[in-house]
Amino acid sequence: KNDELNNLKSVLNEKDQEILDKNNANNELQSSINEKDNTLATFNDQMEELKNLLNEKESEISNKDDELNNLKFVISEKDQEIENKSNAYDSLQAAVNEKDSNLGSFTEQIEELRHLLSESESNLNTKNDELNNLKSVLNEKDQEILDKNNANNELQSSINEKDNT
């Protein structure tokens, strides 16, 4: 019976290691998703609740009188948990893939907007150049008018002087 108990404990330890491995993989994936989208924060809360429940179950199991039957039950329970962790991992991987796809789409949109902005800036620069050229032409015309007014005033002064003599 001790051999069977030791064998079950060994299987339980293997299952615990599998759960630890699955938890480590899930934590790495969770970290990646947190960088992409904080909306999955509730998943972390659920994972903590599952860890707490698992700890409670492990404490209850250690306190049971019939340790052999309880260990068999725990092994079955842990197999289900491993399957759940695998399913959770697959779901998280799908979410990561979807986020990566969205990032690619956003990157394309950003590049398109940058291109449009560049075109707009180029058009604005062209319009500013045209405006500056027109202002320069207007200044030249204003100067010509001023020069003509001065010449006219000089001639009028000369005529007035001749009329007064």
NUSE-932318 format. One line per field, with one value per residue: x, y, z of N, C-alpha, C in turn; residue number from 1; residue in three letters; chain. Coordinates in Angstrom, 3 decimals, always signed. Each point is the difference from the previous one (the first is absolute). Example, Ala and Ser with C-alpha at 12.3 -4.5 7.8 and 13.67 -1.06 7.14 Angstrom:
! NUSE-932318
nxx (+13.190;-0.350)
nyy (-5.690;+1.050)
nzz (+7.800;-0.720)
caxx (-0.890;+0.820)
cayy (+1.190;+1.190)
cazz (+0.000;+0.060)
cxx (+0.900;-0.770)
cyy (+1.200;+1.090)
czz (+0.000;+0.730)
seq (1;2)
type (ala;ser)
mol (A;A)
END
This chain:
! NUSE-932318
nxx (+0.823;+1.124;+0.273;-1.233;+0.095;+1.197;-0.521;-1.069;+0.827;+0.680;-1.126;-0.380;+1.232;-0.112;-1.197;+0.509;+1.028;-0.889;-0.664;+1.130;+0.293;-1.239;+0.113;+1.227;-0.448;-1.025;+0.870;+0.854;-0.990;-0.342;+1.297;+0.059;-1.073;+0.511;+1.112;-0.773;-0.539;-0.235;-0.825;+1.110;-0.005;-1.252;+0.686;+0.854;-1.081;-0.507;+1.188;-0.003;-1.251;+0.370;+1.040;-0.798;-0.892;+1.008;+0.486;-1.246;-0.142;+1.218;-0.404;-1.166;+0.670;+0.945;-1.179;-0.171;-0.909;-0.781;+1.328;-0.086;-1.253;+0.442;+1.134;-0.759;-0.780;+1.086;+0.478;-1.195;-0.056;+1.227;-0.395;-1.112;+0.716;+0.786;-1.086;-0.516;+1.183;-0.032;-1.265;+0.315;+1.047;-0.758;-0.899;+0.959;+0.447;-1.268;-0.125;+1.165;-0.373;-1.164;+0.644;+0.798;-1.102;-0.615;+1.124;+0.002;-1.279;+0.214;+1.032;-0.753;-0.978;+0.917;+0.521;-1.244;-0.272;+1.144;-0.338;-1.242;+0.556;+0.851;-1.001;-0.705;+1.067;+0.165;-1.308;+0.091;+1.126;-0.607;-1.092;+0.808;+0.651;-1.154;-0.421;+1.172;-0.100;-1.286;+0.390;+1.004;-0.842;-0.862;+1.041;+0.375;-1.258;-0.054;+1.210;-0.457;-1.112;+0.735;+0.800;-1.097;-0.521;+1.200;+0.081;-1.283;+0.292;+1.134;-0.665;-0.933;+1.023;+0.576;-1.187;-0.217;+1.266;-0.174;-1.108;+0.692;+0.758)
nyy (-1.189;-0.058;-1.123;-0.433;+0.273;-0.559;-1.013;+0.054;+0.048;-0.966;-0.670;+0.204;-0.340;-1.028;-0.229;+0.114;-0.771;-0.846;+0.104;-0.192;-0.996;-0.461;+0.149;-0.523;-0.928;-0.185;+0.037;-0.722;-0.788;-0.045;-0.095;-0.846;-0.582;+0.093;-0.271;-0.863;-0.440;+1.024;-0.187;-0.742;+1.134;-0.122;-0.386;+0.973;+0.737;-0.491;+0.267;+1.164;+0.156;-0.427;+0.825;+0.945;-0.298;-0.014;+1.111;+0.490;-0.442;+0.493;+1.070;+0.033;-0.264;+0.889;+0.558;-0.674;-0.780;-0.125;+0.102;-1.310;-0.042;+0.820;-0.693;-1.089;+0.539;+0.335;-1.198;-0.507;+0.687;-0.387;-1.199;+0.216;+0.335;-1.051;-0.705;+0.496;-0.249;-1.187;-0.142;+0.405;-0.812;-0.945;+0.298;+0.014;-1.129;-0.397;+0.441;-0.590;-1.071;+0.122;+0.190;-1.015;-0.637;+0.365;-0.345;-1.078;-0.137;+0.218;-0.815;-0.768;+0.139;-0.214;-0.978;-0.404;+0.184;-0.618;-0.884;-0.058;-0.104;-0.850;-0.569;+0.047;-0.420;-0.876;-0.292;-0.040;-0.672;-0.729;-0.067;-0.286;-0.808;-0.486;-0.089;-0.504;-0.755;-0.253;-0.196;-0.701;-0.590;-0.176;-0.349;-0.745;-0.406;-0.227;-0.534;-0.671;-0.287;-0.341;-0.690;-0.471;-0.220;-0.456;-0.724;-0.394;-0.214;-0.546;-0.692;-0.345;-0.275;-0.661;-0.568;-0.244;-0.344;-0.663;-0.446;-0.127;-0.319)
nzz (+0.000;+0.692;-0.708;+0.155;+1.301;+0.052;-0.667;+0.765;+1.037;-0.584;-0.279;+1.254;+0.375;-0.834;+0.488;+1.245;-0.434;-0.521;+1.153;+0.678;-0.849;+0.139;+1.323;-0.106;-0.832;+0.827;+1.007;-0.761;-0.365;+1.280;+0.244;-1.002;+0.459;+1.215;-0.683;-0.570;+1.104;+0.771;-1.008;-0.087;+0.685;-0.374;-1.073;+0.301;+0.222;-1.129;-0.581;+0.654;-0.382;-1.236;+0.075;+0.470;-0.941;-0.865;+0.549;-0.040;-1.257;-0.266;+0.698;-0.629;-1.135;+0.422;+0.257;-1.078;+0.568;-1.026;+0.200;-0.054;+0.502;+0.922;+0.049;-0.091;+0.905;+0.705;-0.270;+0.197;+1.138;+0.242;-0.424;+0.640;+1.068;-0.255;-0.212;+1.126;+0.584;-0.585;+0.356;+1.230;-0.056;-0.555;+0.926;+0.930;-0.535;-0.073;+1.254;+0.274;-0.683;+0.619;+1.155;-0.313;-0.382;+1.131;+0.625;-0.792;+0.240;+1.308;-0.123;-0.758;+0.891;+0.930;-0.728;-0.215;+1.288;+0.240;-0.935;+0.463;+1.207;-0.500;-0.650;+1.109;+0.675;-0.977;-0.004;+1.327;-0.121;-0.946;+0.758;+1.015;-0.830;-0.473;+1.258;+0.349;-1.094;+0.293;+1.250;-0.511;-0.891;+1.012;+0.738;-1.057;-0.138;+1.314;-0.133;-1.076;+0.698;+1.056;-0.820;-0.588;+1.213;+0.384;-1.128;+0.169;+1.273;-0.432;-0.944;+0.891;+0.821;-1.000;-0.282;+1.293;+0.010;-1.130;+0.506;+1.046;-0.977)
caxx (-0.823;+0.917;+0.503;-1.062;-0.081;+1.178;-0.208;-0.993;+0.654;+0.900;-0.855;-0.477;+1.111;+0.122;-1.127;+0.307;+1.020;-0.682;-0.784;+0.972;+0.452;-1.105;-0.115;+1.098;-0.302;-1.117;+0.478;+0.747;-0.963;-0.765;+0.854;-0.024;-1.322;-0.123;+0.667;-0.813;-1.363;-0.234;-1.362;-0.016;+0.421;-0.896;+0.484;+0.959;-0.769;-0.539;+1.112;+0.318;-1.056;+0.245;+1.148;-0.468;-0.830;+0.890;+0.681;-0.973;-0.231;+1.172;-0.029;-1.064;+0.437;+0.997;-0.655;-0.979;+0.376;+0.272;+0.888;+0.077;-1.152;+0.088;+1.040;-0.570;-0.925;+0.805;+0.608;-1.058;-0.286;+1.129;-0.078;-0.980;+0.582;+0.990;-0.765;-0.497;+1.144;+0.331;-1.043;+0.222;+1.195;-0.411;-0.820;+0.887;+0.805;-0.879;-0.140;+1.265;+0.018;-0.954;+0.603;+1.062;-0.660;-0.494;+1.155;+0.406;-0.986;+0.195;+1.257;-0.295;-0.785;+0.900;+0.846;-0.839;-0.225;+1.264;+0.131;-0.946;+0.523;+1.138;-0.561;-0.619;+1.075;+0.577;-0.956;+0.030;+1.248;-0.181;-0.909;+0.748;+0.924;-0.805;-0.437;+1.161;+0.291;-1.012;+0.274;+1.162;-0.478;-0.826;+0.922;+0.619;-1.024;-0.183;+1.161;-0.142;-1.027;+0.614;+0.962;-0.770;-0.591;+1.077;+0.338;-1.117;+0.069;+1.108;-0.432;-1.018;+0.727;+0.711;-1.022;-0.470;+1.060;+0.008;-1.215;+0.168;+1.034)
cayy (+1.189;+1.148;+0.159;+0.638;+1.388;+0.690;+0.112;+1.056;+1.275;+0.302;+0.468;+1.329;+0.942;+0.225;+0.856;+1.337;+0.592;+0.370;+1.218;+1.104;+0.324;+0.687;+1.338;+0.834;+0.352;+0.952;+1.298;+0.654;+0.450;+1.093;+1.197;+0.487;+0.581;+1.251;+1.035;+0.326;+0.459;-0.138;-0.443;-1.377;+0.021;-0.846;-1.377;-0.176;-0.192;-1.357;-0.919;+0.046;-0.739;-1.425;-0.387;-0.053;-1.202;-1.155;-0.067;-0.470;-1.428;-0.747;-0.031;-0.931;-1.361;-0.422;-0.190;-1.089;-1.246;-1.050;+0.706;-0.710;+0.353;+1.428;+0.214;-0.393;+1.072;+1.170;-0.269;+0.205;+1.440;+0.688;-0.256;+0.956;+1.341;+0.089;+0.205;+1.377;+0.892;-0.102;+0.743;+1.428;+0.379;+0.110;+1.214;+1.161;+0.061;+0.542;+1.436;+0.626;+0.027;+1.026;+1.305;+0.203;+0.350;+1.376;+0.898;+0.132;+0.858;+1.365;+0.481;+0.397;+1.236;+1.081;+0.330;+0.707;+1.347;+0.727;+0.353;+1.088;+1.176;+0.471;+0.646;+1.250;+0.938;+0.402;+0.924;+1.226;+0.687;+0.543;+1.144;+1.069;+0.559;+0.805;+1.184;+0.867;+0.578;+1.021;+1.130;+0.691;+0.722;+1.088;+1.002;+0.677;+0.867;+1.122;+0.872;+0.703;+1.036;+1.031;+0.714;+0.803;+1.102;+0.949;+0.673;+0.898;+1.112;+0.852;+0.731;+0.995;+1.074;+0.760;+0.782;+1.063;+0.999;+0.715;+0.807;+1.092;+0.921)
cazz (+0.000;-0.003;-1.371;-0.790;+0.480;-0.533;-1.456;-0.210;+0.330;-1.116;-1.097;+0.418;-0.197;-1.453;-0.388;+0.526;-0.873;-1.246;+0.285;+0.115;-1.357;-0.688;+0.608;-0.513;-1.401;+0.012;+0.501;-1.082;-1.004;+0.597;-0.055;-1.391;-0.281;+0.760;-0.775;-1.168;+0.319;+1.433;+0.253;+0.484;+1.403;+0.781;-0.088;+1.089;+1.232;-0.027;+0.215;+1.427;+0.696;-0.223;+0.820;+1.389;+0.137;-0.045;+1.309;+0.992;-0.245;+0.431;+1.475;+0.386;-0.311;+0.995;+1.300;-0.056;+0.666;-0.977;-0.926;-1.261;-0.829;-0.316;-1.009;-1.298;-0.379;-0.369;-1.310;-0.986;-0.017;-0.615;-1.446;-0.539;+0.072;-1.080;-1.242;+0.051;-0.234;-1.426;-0.719;+0.271;-0.760;-1.407;-0.133;+0.098;-1.222;-1.043;+0.273;-0.406;-1.463;-0.435;+0.300;-0.994;-1.262;+0.153;-0.024;-1.395;-0.659;+0.491;-0.574;-1.374;+0.049;+0.410;-1.154;-0.973;+0.535;-0.129;-1.412;-0.254;+0.680;-0.801;-1.187;+0.443;+0.300;-1.280;-0.604;+0.786;-0.350;-1.345;+0.119;+0.666;-0.995;-0.923;+0.732;+0.151;-1.314;-0.277;+0.884;-0.560;-1.173;+0.511;+0.532;-1.139;-0.608;+0.931;-0.154;-1.289;+0.190;+0.831;-0.857;-0.974;+0.767;+0.279;-1.260;-0.302;+0.953;-0.422;-1.206;+0.402;+0.664;-1.045;-0.749;+0.904;+0.076;-1.281;-0.027;+0.971;-0.444)
cxx (+0.867;+0.573;-1.037;-0.146;+1.174;-0.127;-0.989;+0.590;+0.940;-0.791;-0.526;+1.091;+0.208;-1.113;+0.212;+1.029;-0.625;-0.804;+0.936;+0.492;-1.071;-0.186;+1.092;-0.269;-1.130;+0.449;+0.789;-0.954;-0.830;+0.785;-0.012;-1.325;-0.173;+0.664;-0.877;-1.356;-0.305;-1.405;-0.072;+0.424;-0.890;+0.443;+0.994;-0.725;-0.541;+1.112;+0.370;-1.053;+0.208;+1.193;-0.413;-0.861;+0.860;+0.729;-0.942;-0.238;+1.180;+0.067;-1.047;+0.450;+0.977;-0.635;-0.974;+0.534;+0.379;+0.820;+0.047;-1.141;+0.045;+1.056;-0.494;-0.943;+0.765;+0.635;-1.018;-0.311;+1.109;+0.059;-0.970;+0.575;+1.051;-0.703;-0.545;+1.116;+0.398;-1.008;+0.173;+1.202;-0.352;-0.829;+0.863;+0.866;-0.830;-0.184;+1.264;+0.060;-0.938;+0.567;+1.125;-0.583;-0.512;+1.140;+0.489;-0.927;+0.183;+1.278;-0.217;-0.781;+0.874;+0.881;-0.793;-0.253;+1.271;+0.216;-0.917;+0.478;+1.162;-0.484;-0.616;+1.057;+0.648;-0.911;+0.002;+1.258;-0.109;-0.885;+0.705;+0.989;-0.746;-0.450;+1.158;+0.374;-0.990;+0.204;+1.175;-0.404;-0.832;+0.883;+0.685;-0.979;-0.250;+1.156;-0.075;-1.017;+0.572;+0.985;-0.727;-0.639;+1.047;+0.381;-1.087;+0.027;+1.120;-0.385;-1.031;+0.659;+0.701;-0.963;-0.472;+1.042;+0.017;-1.226;+0.151;+1.068;-0.438)
cyy (+1.254;+0.232;+0.692;+1.471;+0.812;+0.204;+1.119;+1.374;+0.420;+0.520;+1.396;+1.046;+0.302;+0.931;+1.424;+0.690;+0.415;+1.282;+1.190;+0.422;+0.759;+1.413;+0.928;+0.428;+1.018;+1.380;+0.748;+0.549;+1.159;+1.300;+0.608;+0.676;+1.312;+1.146;+0.436;+0.550;-0.282;-0.497;-1.437;-0.086;-0.900;-1.467;-0.276;-0.243;-1.424;-1.022;-0.035;-0.760;-1.508;-0.487;-0.115;-1.233;-1.257;-0.165;-0.498;-1.504;-0.835;-0.081;-0.993;-1.442;-0.513;-0.293;-1.176;-1.262;-1.070;+0.607;-0.670;+0.387;+1.468;+0.281;-0.393;+1.083;+1.236;-0.197;+0.223;+1.496;+0.765;-0.257;+0.977;+1.410;+0.201;+0.236;+1.428;+0.999;-0.032;+0.773;+1.504;+0.503;+0.179;+1.249;+1.252;+0.146;+0.555;+1.502;+0.758;+0.120;+1.074;+1.402;+0.311;+0.415;+1.437;+1.005;+0.213;+0.927;+1.450;+0.604;+0.461;+1.313;+1.188;+0.419;+0.764;+1.434;+0.839;+0.448;+1.175;+1.297;+0.593;+0.713;+1.349;+1.052;+0.512;+1.005;+1.343;+0.812;+0.639;+1.236;+1.172;+0.657;+0.895;+1.307;+0.991;+0.665;+1.106;+1.225;+0.812;+0.830;+1.200;+1.113;+0.772;+0.976;+1.221;+0.990;+0.790;+1.142;+1.158;+0.834;+0.913;+1.193;+1.068;+0.789;+0.997;+1.233;+0.963;+0.822;+1.065;+1.174;+0.877;+0.856;+1.160;+1.112;+0.846;+0.890;+1.224;+0.992;+0.837)
czz (+0.000;-1.390;-0.863;+0.389;-0.538;-1.506;-0.311;+0.331;-1.124;-1.199;+0.320;-0.191;-1.480;-0.476;+0.507;-0.879;-1.335;+0.200;+0.133;-1.383;-0.761;+0.562;-0.512;-1.444;-0.065;+0.482;-1.064;-1.042;+0.541;-0.047;-1.398;-0.326;+0.749;-0.730;-1.164;+0.371;+1.460;+0.323;+0.512;+1.474;+0.855;-0.041;+1.128;+1.315;+0.070;+0.249;+1.491;+0.811;-0.155;+0.837;+1.469;+0.245;+0.006;+1.331;+1.090;-0.150;+0.486;+1.521;+0.496;-0.201;+1.051;+1.358;+0.008;+0.680;-1.005;-1.131;-1.371;-0.937;-0.413;-1.055;-1.395;-0.528;-0.495;-1.378;-1.107;-0.162;-0.729;-1.506;-0.661;-0.007;-1.095;-1.332;-0.059;-0.279;-1.475;-0.839;+0.199;-0.790;-1.473;-0.240;+0.042;-1.253;-1.150;+0.191;-0.406;-1.517;-0.541;+0.240;-0.996;-1.338;+0.041;-0.050;-1.429;-0.759;+0.429;-0.584;-1.442;-0.026;+0.379;-1.170;-1.051;+0.458;-0.076;-1.433;-0.343;+0.646;-0.792;-1.254;+0.368;+0.312;-1.278;-0.689;+0.725;-0.329;-1.379;+0.050;+0.678;-0.958;-0.976;+0.659;+0.160;-1.326;-0.337;+0.887;-0.530;-1.217;+0.444;+0.564;-1.118;-0.639;+0.895;-0.129;-1.305;+0.126;+0.804;-0.817;-0.986;+0.707;+0.302;-1.256;-0.367;+0.901;-0.378;-1.230;+0.361;+0.688;-1.023;-0.792;+0.842;+0.091;-1.277;-0.133;+0.912;-0.475;-1.128)
seq (1;2;3;4;5;6;7;8;9;10;11;12;13;14;15;16;17;18;19;20;21;22;23;24;25;26;27;28;29;30;31;32;33;34;35;36;37;38;39;40;41;42;43;44;45;46;47;48;49;50;51;52;53;54;55;56;57;58;59;60;61;62;63;64;65;66;67;68;69;70;71;72;73;74;75;76;77;78;79;80;81;82;83;84;85;86;87;88;89;90;91;92;93;94;95;96;97;98;99;100;101;102;103;104;105;106;107;108;109;110;111;112;113;114;115;116;117;118;119;120;121;122;123;124;125;126;127;128;129;130;131;132;133;134;135;136;137;138;139;140;141;142;143;144;145;146;147;148;149;150;151;152;153;154;155;156;157;158;159;160;161;162;163;164;165)
type (lys;asn;asp;glu;leu;asn;asn;leu;lys;ser;val;leu;asn;glu;lys;asp;gln;glu;ile;leu;asp;lys;asn;asn;ala;asn;asn;glu;leu;gln;ser;ser;ile;asn;glu;lys;asp;asn;thr;leu;ala;thr;phe;asn;asp;gln;met;glu;glu;leu;lys;asn;leu;leu;asn;glu;lys;glu;ser;glu;ile;ser;asn;lys;asp;asp;glu;leu;asn;asn;leu;lys;phe;val;ile;ser;glu;lys;asp;gln;glu;ile;glu;asn;lys;ser;asn;ala;tyr;asp;ser;leu;gln;ala;ala;val;asn;glu;lys;asp;ser;asn;leu;gly;ser;phe;thr;glu;gln;ile;glu;glu;leu;arg;his;leu;leu;ser;glu;ser;glu;ser;asn;leu;asn;thr;lys;asn;asp;glu;leu;asn;asn;leu;lys;ser;val;leu;asn;glu;lys;asp;gln;glu;ile;leu;asp;lys;asn;asn;ala;asn;asn;glu;leu;gln;ser;ser;ile;asn;glu;lys;asp;asn;thr)
mol (A;A;A;A;A;A;A;A;A;A;A;A;A;A;A;A;A;A;A;A;A;A;A;A;A;A;A;A;A;A;A;A;A;A;A;A;A;A;A;A;A;A;A;A;A;A;A;A;A;A;A;A;A;A;A;A;A;A;A;A;A;A;A;A;A;A;A;A;A;A;A;A;A;A;A;A;A;A;A;A;A;A;A;A;A;A;A;A;A;A;A;A;A;A;A;A;A;A;A;A;A;A;A;A;A;A;A;A;A;A;A;A;A;A;A;A;A;A;A;A;A;A;A;A;A;A;A;A;A;A;A;A;A;A;A;A;A;A;A;A;A;A;A;A;A;A;A;A;A;A;A;A;A;A;A;A;A;A;A;A;A;A;A;A;A)
END
